[in-house]
Amino acid sequence: SSLGMLMTSFSRSYDFFSYYYTLVISPMFVFSGTFFPLEPFPKWAQAMAHLLPLTYSVRVARNLFMGIFTISDALILIAITLLGLVLTVWATRRLVRQIMV
């Protein structure tokens, strides 16, 4: 949600969101392993997947559903939470600045 709020702060019109959805959200779902595992993907796609925050959320969710929770999963959750907080603060500052102008 913080990433969406940040994109809202950059948008100039409603049409901007079609670019955001097409260029960011859709590929993130496809290449993050949401619908199928990453192993069958080519190496370049697997490398790209590790740059996407959704990949790590999917990994933690799958492990939790299988009853596995490791230190790695806890670190991923902490990192995702920190990323969310940073993006929320950044987006809030941008939106407040736009409202005040």
Z-matrix of the N, CA and C atoms (Angstrom, degrees):
N
C 1 1.449
C 2 1.522 1 110.81
N 3 1.338 2 116.56 1 -33.36
C 4 1.463 3 118.47 2 179.92
C 5 1.521 4 111.31 3 -68.02
N 6 1.322 5 117.41 4 -33.97
C 7 1.460 6 120.76 5 176.14
C 8 1.525 7 110.53 6 -65.96
N 9 1.313 8 117.49 7 -40.22
C 10 1.463 9 121.49 8 176.12
C 11 1.519 10 112.08 9 -64.96
N 12 1.329 11 116.70 10 -39.35
C 13 1.466 12 120.39 11 177.90
C 14 1.529 13 110.56 12 -66.55
N 15 1.333 14 117.10 13 -36.74
C 16 1.454 15 120.44 14 177.40
C 17 1.522 16 110.73 15 -65.71
N 18 1.326 17 117.02 16 -42.13
C 19 1.467 18 119.98 17 177.50
C 20 1.521 19 111.35 18 -64.66
N 21 1.325 20 116.78 19 -33.67
C 22 1.464 21 120.53 20 175.14
C 23 1.519 22 110.85 21 -61.77
N 24 1.317 23 116.68 22 -37.77
C 25 1.463 24 119.93 23 -179.61
C 26 1.525 25 112.27 24 -69.18
N 27 1.331 26 117.71 25 -22.51
C 28 1.466 27 121.50 26 178.72
C 29 1.526 28 112.92 27 -92.24
N 30 1.318 29 117.68 28 -16.51
C 31 1.463 30 120.24 29 -173.26
C 32 1.527 31 111.95 30 -71.98
N 33 1.303 32 115.05 31 140.18
C 34 1.460 33 121.67 32 176.65
C 35 1.528 34 111.03 33 -98.66
N 36 1.350 35 115.36 34 -23.19
C 37 1.465 36 119.58 35 179.27
C 38 1.531 37 108.38 36 -154.47
N 39 1.294 38 115.68 37 174.34
C 40 1.461 39 121.48 38 -179.59
C 41 1.529 40 110.94 39 -65.39
N 42 1.320 41 117.50 40 -29.69
C 43 1.466 42 121.75 41 -178.74
C 44 1.521 43 112.14 42 -64.62
N 45 1.309 44 117.77 43 -23.30
C 46 1.458 45 121.52 44 178.95
C 47 1.525 46 111.36 45 -57.49
N 48 1.322 47 117.86 46 -33.96
C 49 1.456 48 121.11 47 -175.74
C 50 1.519 49 113.22 48 -67.99
N 51 1.329 50 117.83 49 -25.95
C 52 1.467 51 118.57 50 175.69
C 53 1.525 52 110.16 51 -68.05
N 54 1.336 53 118.00 52 -35.11
C 55 1.467 54 120.63 53 175.47
C 56 1.523 55 110.30 54 -66.98
N 57 1.311 56 115.75 55 -44.86
C 58 1.463 57 120.95 56 -179.35
C 59 1.523 58 110.80 57 -61.00
N 60 1.311 59 117.26 58 -45.27
C 61 1.456 60 120.54 59 -179.08
C 62 1.528 61 110.75 60 -66.72
N 63 1.331 62 116.46 61 -44.04
C 64 1.458 63 120.54 62 -177.14
C 65 1.523 64 112.28 63 -70.35
N 66 1.311 65 117.83 64 -41.40
C 67 1.462 66 121.07 65 -173.36
C 68 1.526 67 114.25 66 -92.51
N 69 1.335 68 118.27 67 -18.65
C 70 1.468 69 119.97 68 -176.06
C 71 1.530 70 111.94 69 -118.87
N 72 1.309 71 116.93 70 -57.98
C 73 1.464 72 120.67 71 -172.46
C 74 1.532 73 112.43 72 -67.84
N 75 1.315 74 117.82 73 -49.71
C 76 1.472 75 120.04 74 -178.22
C 77 1.526 76 112.77 75 -60.24
N 78 1.346 77 119.45 76 -50.78
C 79 1.471 78 118.19 77 177.41
C 80 1.527 79 113.09 78 -62.08
N 81 1.340 80 117.18 79 -32.28
C 82 1.449 81 119.44 80 179.19
C 83 1.528 82 110.18 81 -64.09
N 84 1.314 83 118.25 82 -40.55
C 85 1.459 84 120.59 83 177.35
C 86 1.523 85 111.33 84 -65.98
N 87 1.318 86 117.30 85 -41.72
C 88 1.465 87 120.94 86 -177.02
C 89 1.521 88 111.13 87 -68.59
N 90 1.330 89 117.56 88 -45.37
C 91 1.456 90 121.16 89 -171.97
C 92 1.528 91 114.56 90 -94.76
N 93 1.312 92 118.55 91 5.80
C 94 1.464 93 119.20 92 -178.50
C 95 1.518 94 112.89 93 -99.45
N 96 1.307 95 118.09 94 -1.03
C 97 1.454 96 120.18 95 -179.23
C 98 1.508 97 113.27 96 82.92
N 99 1.309 98 117.42 97 20.13
C 100 1.457 99 121.08 98 -179.80
C 101 1.521 100 111.90 99 -65.89
N 102 1.313 101 116.65 100 -44.18
C 103 1.462 102 121.05 101 -173.72
C 104 1.525 103 113.28 102 -98.34
N 105 1.325 104 117.80 103 -25.54
C 106 1.461 105 122.60 104 179.54
C 107 1.523 106 108.49 105 -154.79
N 108 1.332 107 117.42 106 158.83
C 109 1.473 108 120.44 107 -175.38
C 110 1.528 109 112.83 108 -64.47
N 111 1.307 110 116.29 109 158.30
C 112 1.461 111 122.24 110 -178.21
C 113 1.531 112 113.24 111 -80.66
N 114 1.314 113 118.43 112 -19.43
C 115 1.461 114 121.03 113 -173.72
C 116 1.531 115 114.55 114 -57.83
N 117 1.345 116 120.87 115 -37.85
C 118 1.476 117 119.61 116 179.33
C 119 1.537 118 113.64 117 -71.26
N 120 1.332 119 117.99 118 -14.78
C 121 1.462 120 121.29 119 -178.97
C 122 1.526 121 110.35 120 -68.31
N 123 1.327 122 116.91 121 154.55
C 124 1.472 123 119.35 122 171.99
C 125 1.529 124 110.48 123 -64.72
N 126 1.315 125 115.49 124 162.30
C 127 1.472 126 120.52 125 -176.41
C 128 1.532 127 112.37 126 -58.84
N 129 1.339 128 117.92 127 -37.60
C 130 1.468 129 120.05 128 -178.93
C 131 1.524 130 110.72 129 -65.73
N 132 1.335 131 116.73 130 -36.07
C 133 1.468 132 120.06 131 179.45
C 134 1.533 133 110.62 132 -72.38
N 135 1.331 134 116.52 133 -36.12
C 136 1.460 135 119.24 134 176.70
C 137 1.528 136 110.63 135 -65.43
N 138 1.335 137 116.42 136 -39.92
C 139 1.466 138 119.73 137 178.07
C 140 1.525 139 110.76 138 -64.54
N 141 1.331 140 116.52 139 -40.08
C 142 1.458 141 120.40 140 178.25
C 143 1.538 142 110.62 141 -65.27
N 144 1.319 143 116.18 142 -36.91
C 145 1.465 144 120.50 143 -179.15
C 146 1.522 145 111.36 144 -62.25
N 147 1.317 146 117.40 145 -32.62
C 148 1.461 147 120.08 146 -178.64
C 149 1.530 148 112.58 147 -74.25
N 150 1.322 149 117.35 148 -6.95
C 151 1.459 150 121.67 149 174.50
C 152 1.529 151 112.18 150 -90.84
N 153 1.320 152 116.74 151 -10.36
C 154 1.459 153 121.77 152 -175.98
C 155 1.531 154 110.91 153 -95.14
N 156 1.332 155 118.07 154 132.60
C 157 1.464 156 119.44 155 -178.67
C 158 1.530 157 113.14 156 -67.24
N 159 1.313 158 117.99 157 -26.90
C 160 1.467 159 120.52 158 -178.78
C 161 1.531 160 111.53 159 -67.30
N 162 1.324 161 118.23 160 -27.98
C 163 1.468 162 121.91 161 179.14
C 164 1.520 163 110.44 162 -57.25
N 165 1.306 164 116.39 163 -43.52
C 166 1.460 165 120.46 164 -176.81
C 167 1.528 166 111.35 165 -74.18
N 168 1.321 167 116.91 166 -35.17
C 169 1.467 168 119.90 167 175.82
C 170 1.522 169 110.87 168 -63.95
N 171 1.324 170 116.49 169 -40.75
C 172 1.466 171 121.07 170 178.51
C 173 1.526 172 110.01 171 -64.39
N 174 1.323 173 116.56 172 -42.09
C 175 1.473 174 120.60 173 179.76
C 176 1.526 175 110.82 174 -60.35
N 177 1.329 176 117.03 175 -46.34
C 178 1.465 177 120.73 176 -179.83
C 179 1.524 178 110.11 177 -65.25
N 180 1.324 179 117.86 178 -43.37
C 181 1.467 180 120.74 179 -179.79
C 182 1.528 181 111.32 180 -61.56
N 183 1.327 182 117.05 181 -43.19
C 184 1.473 183 119.80 182 178.41
C 185 1.520 184 111.03 183 -62.92
N 186 1.321 185 116.71 184 -43.05
C 187 1.469 186 119.29 185 179.17
C 188 1.520 187 111.27 186 -63.37
N 189 1.331 188 117.41 187 -40.61
C 190 1.463 189 120.03 188 178.67
C 191 1.516 190 111.84 189 -64.17
N 192 1.329 191 117.35 190 -40.04
C 193 1.461 192 119.80 191 178.60
C 194 1.515 193 112.24 192 -67.60
N 195 1.340 194 117.13 193 -26.61
C 196 1.468 195 120.78 194 177.24
C 197 1.523 196 111.85 195 -87.35
N 198 1.335 197 117.16 196 -1.83
C 199 1.452 198 120.82 197 178.91
C 200 1.519 199 113.60 198 82.52
N 201 1.330 200 116.47 199 19.54
C 202 1.466 201 121.50 200 -179.82
C 203 1.521 202 108.12 201 -112.08
N 204 1.309 203 116.51 202 129.27
C 205 1.467 204 120.31 203 174.30
C 206 1.516 205 107.50 204 -140.51
N 207 1.323 206 115.99 205 115.79
C 208 1.453 207 121.05 206 -175.42
C 209 1.533 208 110.30 207 -112.40
N 210 1.307 209 114.93 208 174.24
C 211 1.470 210 120.78 209 174.88
C 212 1.520 211 109.58 210 -61.25
N 213 1.317 212 116.41 211 -37.21
C 214 1.472 213 121.02 212 177.75
C 215 1.529 214 110.77 213 -58.92
N 216 1.317 215 116.80 214 -41.95
C 217 1.466 216 120.59 215 178.64
C 218 1.528 217 110.78 216 -65.29
N 219 1.322 218 117.13 217 -39.86
C 220 1.474 219 120.50 218 178.51
C 221 1.525 220 110.15 219 -63.82
N 222 1.332 221 117.25 220 -41.73
C 223 1.466 222 120.63 221 178.39
C 224 1.526 223 111.48 222 -64.92
N 225 1.327 224 116.15 223 -38.47
C 226 1.468 225 120.09 224 177.36
C 227 1.526 226 110.01 225 -63.59
N 228 1.325 227 117.57 226 -43.75
C 229 1.463 228 120.65 227 178.90
C 230 1.525 229 111.50 228 -62.67
N 231 1.324 230 116.88 229 -39.49
C 232 1.464 231 120.42 230 177.46
C 233 1.523 232 110.28 231 -64.67
N 234 1.331 233 116.99 232 -44.47
C 235 1.469 234 121.08 233 -179.83
C 236 1.523 235 111.33 234 -63.53
N 237 1.326 236 117.46 235 -42.38
C 238 1.463 237 121.26 236 179.49
C 239 1.531 238 110.06 237 -65.03
N 240 1.326 239 116.87 238 -40.21
C 241 1.461 240 120.80 239 178.05
C 242 1.523 241 111.00 240 -63.64
N 243 1.328 242 116.68 241 -44.46
C 244 1.467 243 120.07 242 178.38
C 245 1.522 244 111.56 243 -63.73
N 246 1.329 245 117.04 244 -42.22
C 247 1.462 246 120.75 245 176.91
C 248 1.521 247 110.49 246 -60.41
N 249 1.329 248 116.72 247 -43.63
C 250 1.454 249 120.88 248 177.52
C 251 1.523 250 113.01 249 -61.35
N 252 1.323 251 116.21 250 -40.74
C 253 1.468 252 120.12 251 178.53
C 254 1.525 253 111.46 252 -65.94
N 255 1.328 254 116.77 253 -43.86
C 256 1.468 255 120.40 254 179.28
C 257 1.524 256 110.47 255 -62.50
N 258 1.332 257 116.94 256 -46.00
C 259 1.470 258 120.19 257 179.63
C 260 1.525 259 111.52 258 -65.28
N 261 1.331 260 117.67 259 -36.20
C 262 1.463 261 120.84 260 178.74
C 263 1.525 262 110.97 261 -65.60
N 264 1.323 263 117.18 262 -44.77
C 265 1.467 264 120.64 263 178.76
C 266 1.528 265 109.86 264 -63.03
N 267 1.323 266 116.92 265 -45.17
C 268 1.463 267 121.16 266 -179.74
C 269 1.527 268 110.91 267 -60.90
N 270 1.335 269 116.53 268 -47.88
C 271 1.466 270 120.70 269 -179.37
C 272 1.527 271 111.30 270 -64.74
N 273 1.326 272 117.41 271 -41.28
C 274 1.464 273 120.97 272 -179.77
C 275 1.522 274 110.82 273 -62.39
N 276 1.320 275 116.92 274 -43.94
C 277 1.467 276 120.14 275 178.32
C 278 1.524 277 111.39 276 -62.37
N 279 1.326 278 116.66 277 -41.61
C 280 1.466 279 119.87 278 179.16
C 281 1.531 280 110.77 279 -64.70
N 282 1.332 281 116.83 280 -44.34
C 283 1.460 282 120.03 281 -178.18
C 284 1.526 283 111.50 282 -67.34
N 285 1.314 284 117.59 283 -41.00
C 286 1.464 285 120.51 284 178.03
C 287 1.526 286 109.97 285 -62.78
N 288 1.324 287 116.77 286 -41.90
C 289 1.464 288 120.75 287 179.40
C 290 1.539 289 110.38 288 -63.08
N 291 1.333 290 117.33 289 -38.91
C 292 1.475 291 120.35 290 178.45
C 293 1.511 292 111.96 291 -69.26
N 294 1.326 293 117.39 292 -36.83
C 295 1.454 294 121.00 293 -179.85
C 296 1.531 295 110.71 294 -68.72
N 297 1.327 296 116.96 295 -36.66
C 298 1.450 297 121.70 296 -177.22
C 299 1.526 298 112.95 297 -74.13
N 300 1.323 299 117.26 298 -17.39
C 301 1.481 300 119.91 299 -177.97
C 302 1.487 301 111.44 300 -81.41
